[in-house]
Amino acid sequence: MSTNRTSDRPATRRETILTGDRPTGPLHLGHYVGSLRSRLELQGAHDQTILIADLQALTDNAGRPHDVRRNVLEVALDYLAVGIDPARTTIAVQSGLPELAELTMLYLNLVTVARLERNPTVKAEIQMRGFERDIPAGFLCYPVSQAADITAFRATLVPVGEDQVPMIEQSNEIVRRLNRMAGRDLLPEARALLSSTPRLPGIDGRKASKSLGNAISLSDPPAEITAKVRRMYTDPGHVYASDPGRVDGNVVFAYLDAFDPCPAEVEDLKAHYHRGGLGDMALKRRLDGILQELVAPIRERRAELANDPGAVLDIVREGTMRARETTASVLADVRSVFHLPPRPGH
Ligand code: TRP
């Protein structure tokens, strides 16, 4: 059921695309290869909306609301700096769309607690955050709010990482229940578009995360990028350049695979490393050069945009207002399925 709704083949017809990010910190190179790059490719050819999911961020950051607020701007700066074009992609902020909250409230009636507790991504996140005993109800229910995000835009395609596939399945289950209640195809089911690049590890080989400080962000200054590349985990058994080294699990090669413009040369380097005779420092210098070149123009644009945060927030406000036209129309449809009267004034 889920497999035929998941695909890594690119979109062919014009699709309605929705993606989102939690504003918990500046975006990093993992976001760049995992999602930003494909959003750049998709914009223009499709109706694309990117949601800055501040309400979802609060489901596990309620103790740090000021950080979430500040990161809405940081994430918007990242989008614009990498080339997301507000004329072709709508950037909207979740908390500016009250229809999403109301849809969530209605969808919660179509989902069981047991179903929420089975969500493998939520399960893993609960464990990672040590929430076992005290799970915020909002956190357990965030897949329902994400279903509201997806359906409120009538999205047909959701480009995401593997870990988000359970969210799309959950959303499609809600859509099917709702369509059955409506007796017609009120809302479309969505397909996950999986990124073809594997998840980029943090510099220590663990999952990249802001709290571990192991990610290279798009806003890192040059010296910080160099320092992080130097600290990258390679093969602890590769002590001398002449030793044969392991390529699997070697973070430097994971990054070269993701960013080196000459994949054939990377293959040669892998063979050389494996044989022995290629030192970590030479590889790290190559990677550092590539990353500096990639990040420099992004950093420059970002710094320019950051001079006028009001203008950036205006772009987000405008995108949010545009988005509301769609979310309001979907909410009106869903309210009617639940036999709720139109909102006064609508
Ligand atoms: N859960 C996503 C993440 O953690 C963020 C997100 C919120 C999202 N709403 C969405 C992704 C809607 C896709 C569609 O990265």
Boltz pocket constraint, residues with backbone or C-beta under 6 A from the ligand:
constraints:
  - pocket:
      binder: B
      contacts: [[A, 18], [A, 19], [A, 20], [A, 21], [A, 22], [A, 51], [A, 53], [A, 56], [A, 146], [A, 149], [A, 150], [A, 158], [A, 159], [A, 160], [A, 164]]
      max_distance: 6.0
